[in-house]
Amino acid sequence: MMALGLATREHYPIGESISTDKEKGKSITLSELLSFTMVSQTVVSSLLVVLGAAGVRAQQRQSLWGQCGGSGWSGPTLCVDGAWCNPQNQWYHQCIPGSGPTTAQPQVPTTTARPTTTLITSVVSTTSPSGPVVTNPPVNPGTCPNTPSGLGTPVANQLNDPFTFHNGNKVTSKADWACRQREISELLQRYELGTLPPKPSSVTASFSGSTLSISVSEGGKSISFTVSINNRPSGAGPHPAIINFGTFGASLPVPAGVATINFNNDDIAQQQGGSSRGRGKFYDLYGSSHSAGALTAWAWGVSRIVDALELTQAQTGIDPTRLGVTGCSRNGKGAIVAGALEPRIALTLPQESGAGGSGCWRIATWQKNNGQNVQDSTQIVQENVWFSPNFNSYVNNVNQLPFDHHLLAGLIAPRALYVMENVDMEWLGKISTYGCMGIARKQWEALGVLDNFGYSQVGGNSHCSFPSSQQGSELNAFIDKFLLKRSGGNTNIFRSTQTHSSFNLNNWSPWAVPSLH
C-alpha cells in the first residue's frame, strides 16, 4: 500500500482521490491510504519529497554527444533513445549513438608479435657523445642567450608572448626565433615535461617482414623494442609513413601511398595511472627516478624509430624525411609532444588531445572558474603520469608558468601541424583548444607559413571516431602536401562548427606579431 502511495505522489496531491479498484468504483484519498501503512506522516512526507525529486531527475535524458556521468557530475545520467552512456574515463562519460557493448571487449596486446622466422637484413650502429638537453630546432648554443633561472613574471588572463625571450628581449628574426624555440623547449622540459635525453651512445636496427627491431644502449644498459610497418606501398620507394601511437587513432584514414608504423608507446612508458610512474623501457634504460613524464619518454621513442628508419631505409623503403605522427586522446597528447620535441617529423596530426595536448592550461582554468566541466592541470596530474613530477608544484597556479601549450605547438613551426578536435567533448576543453591553437597559429603567421597550420573542430562523432565527411578532405590535403609532396587542397585552416563568443583570441594575445625574416 505504501509503495502505491509513494509511486503516485508525483501525480496526485494529498487529498485527491485515487482509484484502487476500477471494477468496483471504489476510491480513497492519499491521506487515508497512507494511514494504512502504520508509518508516520512526517517520515512519509520526507520520503515523498526525496523520491519525487529523484523521479524528476530519472526522467531527464542527456542529448546525443552530451555528458552523462563522471566524477563530480550531477546532471543527467541517462541518454536519449538510440544512445548510451559511454565512460570515456573516470571523469567524463558521453552519450554516443547505439545500444552499448553487449560482450566484453578484447584486451589489446601490449607487445607486437614477432615472426617465427627472422632474417636480419640490416644491423647498423650509430654513436654520439652525451650532450645537453635536446631542443628543437637544433642550433648552435653559442649563438643563443642563456635561459635565465626562475619563472619570470606571472601571466594571467592572457597567454605568454612567443616573441619575447625570457630575459625580456624581443624576437626580431628567424635566427632569434630558432633561439626562442630552444628556450621554450628548455622551459617546458624544466617545469612540465621532464628532460629529454640526448641521442643514446648506440642505436642498432634490423628489419624483417613487417617488423622493425630497435636496440638502444646507454651507460652500460640496453633495451630493445619493435614497431610494425604496414601498408607499405609497392615499388622501391622511398615512401612516406605515419607513426601511430597505440590503438587509439586507428580510425584515422591513411591514403594509398603512405605506410603506417604502429608504435606501442605503453611499452616505452606505461600510463595505467599513478602507479605507472617510472615504469617502461625508457626507465629501464635511464632509471625509474628520471624526471621525464610518459609524454617525453614517448617522444624519445619516436626519435629512436626515426633513427632506425634512417639506418634501414634500403630495407624498409621508408623515407625518414617524410614522416608523420598521430594519436588520439592521451595518445594525441603524445603525438603533439613528439612533433614538438623531434624536429625530423614533417607532419604532426594530434586528434582530440585536449588538456595536456592542444589545450592551454590558463584557458582551461578560466573555463573551470566559469563553471564549465573541463579537465585542468590540477586534475590531470591525478589521472596519470604523462608529465614530470616537477609539474605538480605549479598546477595550482599555472599563471606562474613561463609558457603554455600554444608555445608547445609553436615548437613545431614552421613544420606542418593539423589539429583535429571534437566540439561535443566539453571535458577536452573545446574553448581551451580553440583559443590555444588560434593563438598558436600566430607563430606560423610570423614565419609567413600559414599554409602549414590547420585547426579543425567539428562535432557529431564519438571520441576518437574520425568524422571523414567533415575532416577527410582537410586531412588528405595535409598528407598530400607534406608527405606525398603533391599539390592538393587548402591547408590554411582555422575553424570550429560552434561559435565561441565568450572567448576573444585577441584579448588573450595582446602582443604584436612580427614578420620574421
Salt bridges, closest charged atoms under 4 A:
ASP81 OD1 - ARG61 NH1 3.97
ASP161 OD2 - LYS170 NZ 3.51
GLU183 OE1 - ARG180 NH1 2.67
GLU186 OE2 - ARG190 NH2 3.03
GLU192 OE2 - HIS405 NE2 2.71
ASP267 OD2 - LYS281 NZ 3.22
ASP307 OD1 - LYS199 NZ 3.93
ASP307 OD2 - ARG304 NE 2.74
ASP307 OD1 - ARG344 NH1 2.86
GLU310 OE1 - ARG344 NH1 3.17
ASP319 OD2 - ARG322 NE 2.91
GLU342 OE2 - ARG344 NE 2.88
GLU352 OE1 - HIS463 ND1 2.56
ASP376 OD1 - LYS368 NZ 3.52
GLU383 OE2 - ARG330 NH2 3.79
ASP404 OD2 - ARG362 NH1 3.12
GLU426 OE1 - LYS430 NZ 3.64
ASP451 OD2 - LYS481 NZ 3.95
GLU474 OE2 - ARG495 NE 2.80
ASP480 OD1 - ARG486 NE 3.14
